[in-house]
Amino acid sequence: MVSTSTTSNTAAKQKVFDLMLTFVKSKCLYVATRLGIFDLVNKGEQTVESLAQKTNTDTERLYFILRALAHVDVLEEKPGRVFAPTETSALLVTDGEPSAGHLVMHLIEPAQWDAWKILPEALEKGVVPFELANNKGVYQHCYDNEWSKDTFIKAMSFLTNSQVDGLLNAYDFGQYETVMDVGGGQGGLIANIVKRYGCKGILFDMPEVAETAREYIGSLGVDPDAIEIKTGDVFKEIPQGAEAIVMKHFISAWSDQDARKILANCKQALPQDGRLILLQSFVPDLDEPKTEADGIMPGIFAVQINVATSGGGWRTKKQFQELFETSGFKLEKIIKTDNSLSGMEFSLQ
Ligand SMILES: C[S@@+](CC[C@H](N)C(=O)[O-])C[C@H]1O[C@@H](n2cnc3c(N)ncnc32)[C@H](O)[C@@H]1O
C-alpha cells in the first residue's frame, strides 16, 4: 500500500509540480538559445531592454523567460532587470564551436516538439511520432533544412567532443590498423581516434553530412588525408577495408529488424577476425543507477530517441547483446568510461 502520510504526500506533490512544469524550463532554454540570448549575455551583462532590442523581441514577454531562467540558475538576475552570464549559460553559447546550445536547439526544435504533441495518436496507431507529425524521418528533415542540418551536426559533434576523451582512455584503438566509423557524422570521433592512436581511419555516412566532414576534421588538427571519407547507405552496403567498425549512437536509431540488416552488412564488410564496437549510452537495468556521472539519465533520453526515430531507441546492455548475438556476433568485452558513453566489443561468430 502506498503511504499517504502528510510528509510523503507533500514531497509527492512537489515532485508532480516540478515534473509538470519541466517543459517550461525546456522551452525557455530553447527560446533563449535560439534567440542568441546566451551569446549576447556572454559578451557582458545587460538589461532586458537591451536584450529585447538586439533580438527584436517584446521586452515584457522576454523578461518572463529570462527571469525564469535566472530562477533555475541558468542566468543571474541583478537589480534593474540586468542579466549576467553563469557557468551554465556559457555552455549554451552557439556563435562559436559546437556546444550544448546546439544540442538544446536540435532536441527542442519545432519539428521535434510537433512529434510530442501528437504522441497519444502515434501511440494508438503504433507509428513513429516524428514521422506522423512531419511526414518524413528525422534525418531527412534535418538534411532538408539548412538550419536544422547545421544544428544537428553541431549537436552531435558537441556530444562527441564532450565524451571522446573518456572513451579513448578506456579502449585501445591502437590494436587496429584501420578503424571505420559507420554513421560517424562529421568525423569527430574517428579524427580523435586517428589523432590519439595513429591508425588509419574511414568515415562512412550519408553524402549530406560527409560534405562538410573534411573541413571539420582539419579544424580538429588532424590531416584530413589520414581519413578516407566514404558515403552511402548502410542498408545497401558498408565498405570493406577496416578491421574494426565503430558505431556510436547509430544502431539505436533503428528497430531490431533494421538493425539486423545493418549488422548483416557490417559482417560482410569485416574480416573474420574483425571487431564491431558498439558505442552507446545504455539504459540501466532495474538494479543499476539511473543517472550517469555526466548527469544524463539514459532512460529519459531514450524516450526522446524513440519519439524521433523508427527504432527501439537506446536499449539495455542485455538487449543489445541479444540483438547482436542473434545477428552473428559474440560479446567480447564491455567498455566502461567515466561518462554516459559506454561500449560493447563484439567479434564475429
Ligand atoms: C545520431 S547521428 C550519430 C552521429 C555520430 N555517430 C555521433 O555519435 O555523433 C546518426 C548518423 O547516422 C547517419 N545515417 C543515418 N542514416 C544513415 C544511412 N542509411 N546510411 C549511412 N549513414 C546514415 C546520419 O547522417 C548521422 O550522421
The ligand as an ORCA input file, in Angstrom:
! r2SCAN-3c Opt
* xyz 0 1
  C      22.514     10.093    -34.313
  S      23.671     10.503    -35.530
  C      25.152      9.939    -34.771
  C      26.367     10.538    -35.378
  C      27.684     10.132    -34.718
  N      27.889      8.692    -34.726
  C      27.747     10.645    -33.314
  O      27.608      9.883    -32.371
  O      27.920     11.866    -33.150
  C      23.386      9.276    -36.768
  C      24.214      9.406    -38.022
  O      23.858      8.357    -38.906
  C      23.814      8.840    -40.229
  N      22.901      7.979    -41.018
  C      21.565      7.902    -40.901
  N      21.066      7.022    -41.785
  C      22.118      6.537    -42.496
  C      22.230      5.599    -43.554
  N      21.154      4.983    -44.052
  N      23.465      5.317    -44.040
  C      24.570      5.942    -43.535
  N      24.515      6.840    -42.506
  C      23.312      7.142    -42.008
  C      23.317     10.254    -40.068
  O      23.653     11.056    -41.200
  C      24.018     10.702    -38.789
  O      25.274     11.298    -39.055
*
